[in-house]
């Protein structure tokens, strides 16, 4: 099964391509960082 952190990272990458630059870019970066944090903290 796919790890939740992987899904979070993919959602963050998808947000980077949403055509609302300031909000989507900031959210995308934050979501990617959250996914990386989950990966290092052993999130499933």
C-alpha positions as CSV (number, residue, x, y, z in Angstrom):
1,X,0.0,0.0,0.0
2,X,1.2,3.5,-0.7
3,X,2.5,5.5,2.3
4,X,0.6,8.5,3.4
5,X,3.7,10.6,3.2
6,X,4.1,9.8,-0.5
7,X,0.5,10.8,-1.2
8,X,1.1,14.1,0.7
9,X,4.2,14.8,-1.3
10,X,2.4,14.1,-4.6
11,X,-0.5,16.4,-3.6
12,X,2.1,19.2,-2.8
13,X,3.7,18.7,-6.2
14,X,0.3,18.9,-7.9
15,X,-0.5,22.2,-6.0
16,X,2.6,23.7,-7.6
17,X,0.9,23.5,-10.9
18,X,-2.4,25.1,-9.8
19,X,-2.8,28.4,-11.7
20,X,-3.2,30.6,-8.5
21,X,0.5,31.3,-8.1
22,X,1.0,32.9,-4.7
23,X,-1.3,30.8,-2.7
24,X,-0.9,27.5,-4.5
25,X,2.9,27.8,-4.6
26,X,3.2,28.4,-0.8
27,X,0.7,25.7,0.0
28,X,2.5,23.3,-2.4
29,X,5.8,23.9,-0.7
30,X,4.3,23.5,2.8
31,X,2.6,20.3,1.8
32,X,5.8,18.9,0.3
33,X,7.7,19.7,3.5
34,X,4.9,18.1,5.6
35,X,5.2,14.9,3.5
36,X,9.0,14.9,3.9
37,X,8.6,15.4,7.7
38,X,6.1,12.5,7.8
39,X,8.5,10.3,5.9
40,X,11.3,11.1,8.4
41,X,9.1,10.7,11.4
42,X,8.0,7.3,10.2
43,X,4.5,8.2,9.0
44,X,2.6,5.5,7.1
